[in-house]
Amino acid sequence: MKIVKNEKLIKRNAKIGQWTSLSALAVLGIGMYISFQRPDLFVYSVAALIVGFTMTQIGMFFSNRWGRSPRPDEQLDTALKGIPGDTTIYHYLTPVSHLLIGPAGLWILQPYHQRGKVTYYKNRWRLTGGGFMQAYMTIFGQEGLGRPDIELANQIDSLKKYLSSKMEDTEIPEVQAVLVFSNDQIEIDTTDAPLPALKLKQLKDFIRQKSKEKTLGSLQLEQLTSALPS
C-alpha cells in the first residue's frame, strides 16, 4: 500500500495545538490570579477565563487530531499494513482527511478514538459509557459522535466536486465511507446503520473483502491516482 500524506500540515497543526494549549494555561492562570488578588478587576478576570477556555477548546481540537501519539493517520497506516500495492491512502491532501483508493473503491475513513458503546437506533447515533473523562469531554463538544451520516454525506459531496474539477469529462466512481474506532474499549451495535462502523483491527479484513468485489479497475485507479497528489 502506498501512503501519501501532508507532512507540512501535520507538523504545523501539531504546533498550533501545542502552543495554543500552553497559551491557554497562561491566560487561565492570569484570570485566576486577577480574581483572587484584584477583585476590583473582576471583569478582566472573567474575560481572561473566557478567552482561556476558548483557547483550551481550540488546543484540544488540534491536539486530538495532529498532536496525539499515535495520530489517527498513523493508526490507519498500521492497521492497513500489508494491503496490496495497488491501494493508496491519502492523509490531509483532499477535502477529506483520510481517503483510501484501491480495488475496493473510494473509501473515506472516519477515525474515532472514543470508548464505550456505539449504537444506531431510530436514525440516531449514540455513544454511551466511556467513563467520567469522556462524559466531561462530550459536554464541551470534544468527544461526541454527532451526526456522522450527515457529516460524511457532506464530505462525499465535497470529494466528488474536488475529483470532478481534477478529472473533467470523467465519471467519478461511487464514494463510500466507514467509521473506524481505534479504542479497544469500544462496543459497536450498529446493525441497521446507513454506514459501516468497525474496530480498527477489523479494517484490513474489511478492505480486503471489498477488494474481492473489484469495485475499481486498473484504468480507473490510474486515472484517480494521476489526478491526486503523489
C-alpha positions in Angstrom: 0.0 0.0 0.0 1.2 3.5 -0.9 0.9 6.2 1.8 0.8 9.8 0.8 0.3 12.5 3.5 0.6 16.2 4.0 3.5 16.2 6.5 3.8 20.0 6.4 0.1 20.4 7.5 0.5 17.8 10.2 3.6 19.4 11.8 2.0 22.9 11.6 -1.3 21.9 13.2 0.5 19.9 15.9 2.5 23.0 16.8 -0.7 25.1 16.8 -2.3 22.6 19.2 0.7 22.6 21.5 1.2 26.4 21.7 -2.5 27.2 21.9 -2.8 24.8 24.8 0.2 26.3 26.6 -1.1 29.8 26.0 -4.5 28.9 27.3 -3.0 27.7 30.6 -1.2 31.1 30.9 -4.3 33.1 30.2 -6.4 31.0 32.6 -3.7 31.5 35.2 -3.8 35.2 34.7 -7.6 35.1 35.1 -7.4 33.2 38.3 -4.7 35.5 39.7 -6.8 38.6 39.0 -9.9 37.0 40.5 -8.1 36.3 43.8 -5.7 39.2 44.0 -7.6 42.0 42.3 -11.3 41.5 42.8 -11.8 45.1 41.6 -10.8 43.9 38.2 -13.4 41.2 38.1 -14.5 42.0 34.5 -10.9 41.4 33.3 -10.8 38.2 35.2 -14.0 36.9 33.6 -12.7 38.0 30.1 -9.4 36.1 30.7 -11.2 33.0 31.8 -13.5 33.0 28.7 -10.6 33.6 26.4 -8.5 30.9 28.1 -11.4 28.4 27.9 -11.9 29.1 24.2 -8.2 28.6 23.6 -8.3 25.4 25.5 -11.0 24.0 23.2 -9.0 25.1 20.1 -5.9 23.5 21.5 -7.7 20.2 22.3 -9.2 20.1 18.8 -5.8 20.4 17.1 -4.0 18.2 19.7 -6.6 15.3 19.3 -6.1 15.2 15.6 -2.5 16.1 15.0 -0.7 16.1 18.3 -1.8 12.8 19.8 0.5 9.8 19.5 -0.1 7.7 17.6 -2.0 10.1 15.4 -5.1 8.9 13.5 -3.2 8.7 10.2 -0.5 6.6 11.8 -3.1 4.2 13.3 -4.8 3.8 10.0 -1.5 3.1 8.2 -0.5 0.5 10.8 -3.9 -1.2 10.6 -3.8 -1.4 6.8 -0.2 -2.6 6.6 0.0 -5.5 4.2 -2.7 -4.3 1.8 -1.6 -4.8 -1.8 0.4 -2.0 -3.5 -2.4 -1.0 -5.9 -4.1 0.7 -2.9 -3.2 4.2 -1.9 -4.2 6.1 1.2 -4.1 9.9 1.3 -3.9 11.9 4.5 -4.9 15.6 4.6 -4.4 16.1 0.9 -8.0 16.2 -0.3 -11.3 17.7 1.1 -11.4 14.6 3.4 -8.8 13.8 6.0 -8.3 10.2 5.1 -9.1 8.8 1.7 -8.4 5.2 0.6 -8.3 4.4 -3.1 -7.9 0.9 -4.5 -9.7 -2.1 -6.0 -12.1 -1.9 -3.0 -13.2 1.5 -4.4 -13.1 5.0 -2.9 -13.4 5.0 0.8 -13.5 7.9 3.3 -12.0 6.6 6.6 -13.5 8.5 9.5 -11.5 7.7 12.6 -12.7 8.0 16.2 -10.8 7.2 19.5 -13.8 7.2 21.9 -14.5 4.3 24.2 -17.9 3.0 25.4 -20.8 1.7 23.4 -21.8 3.0 19.9 -25.3 2.3 18.8 -27.6 3.4 16.0 -31.3 3.5 16.9 -34.2 5.4 15.4 -31.9 7.2 12.9 -29.6 8.5 15.7 -26.0 7.6 16.5 -25.3 7.4 20.2 -22.2 7.0 22.3 -22.7 5.8 25.9 -20.3 4.9 28.7 -16.7 5.7 28.5 -16.2 7.0 32.0 -16.1 10.4 33.6 -13.4 12.0 31.4 -15.3 11.1 28.2 -18.5 12.5 29.7 -16.7 15.7 30.5 -15.2 16.0 27.0 -18.6 15.3 25.5 -20.1 18.2 27.5 -17.6 20.6 25.9 -18.0 19.3 22.4 -14.8 17.2 22.1 -15.9 13.6 22.2 -19.5 13.3 20.9 -20.2 11.3 17.7 -22.5 14.0 16.4 -24.2 13.0 13.1 -21.6 11.1 11.1 -24.2 10.2 8.5 -24.8 13.9 7.7 -21.1 14.8 8.1 -19.9 12.1 5.8 -22.6 12.8 3.2 -21.2 16.4 3.1 -17.7 15.0 2.8 -18.7 12.7 0.0 -20.2 15.7 -1.9 -17.1 17.8 -1.4 -14.8 15.0 -2.5 -16.9 14.4 -5.7 -16.7 18.1 -6.6 -13.0 18.1 -6.0 -12.4 15.0 -8.1 -14.7 16.4 -10.9 -12.5 19.5 -11.0 -9.4 17.3 -11.4 -10.9 14.8 -13.8 -13.0 16.7 -16.3 -15.2 14.6 -18.6 -14.6 11.5 -16.5 -17.2 9.7 -14.5 -16.5 9.8 -10.8 -16.9 6.3 -9.2 -19.1 5.9 -6.1 -17.6 7.2 -2.9 -18.3 5.3 0.3 -17.4 5.9 3.9 -16.7 3.8 7.0 -16.4 4.7 10.7 -13.3 3.3 12.3 -12.9 3.2 16.1 -9.3 2.8 17.4 -10.0 2.3 21.1 -10.1 -1.4 22.1 -12.6 -0.5 24.8 -15.4 0.1 22.3 -18.6 -1.9 21.7 -20.4 -1.4 18.4 -24.0 -2.2 17.8 -25.0 -0.5 14.5 -26.8 -3.3 12.6 -29.2 -1.0 10.9 -26.9 2.0 10.4 -26.6 3.6 7.0 -22.8 3.5 7.3 -20.5 0.6 8.3 -18.8 1.0 11.7 -16.0 -1.2 12.9 -13.0 -1.5 15.1 -9.5 -0.5 13.8 -8.3 -4.1 13.9 -11.2 -5.1 11.6 -10.3 -2.5 8.9 -7.8 -4.6 6.9 -10.1 -7.6 6.6 -13.0 -5.2 5.7 -11.0 -3.6 2.8 -9.7 -7.0 1.6 -13.2 -8.3 1.4 -14.3 -5.2 -0.6 -11.3 -5.6 -2.8 -12.6 -9.1 -3.9 -15.6 -7.3 -5.4 -13.2 -5.4 -7.7 -15.2 -2.1 -7.5 -12.5 -0.3 -9.4 -10.5 -1.5 -12.4 -6.8 -0.7 -13.1 -7.7 2.0 -15.6 -9.9 3.8 -13.1 -7.3 3.5 -10.4 -4.7 5.0 -12.7 -7.0 7.9 -13.6 -7.7 8.7 -9.9 -4.2 8.4 -8.6 -2.9 10.5 -11.5 -5.3 13.3 -10.6 -4.3 13.3 -6.9 -1.1 14.5 -5.2 1.7 11.9 -5.1 
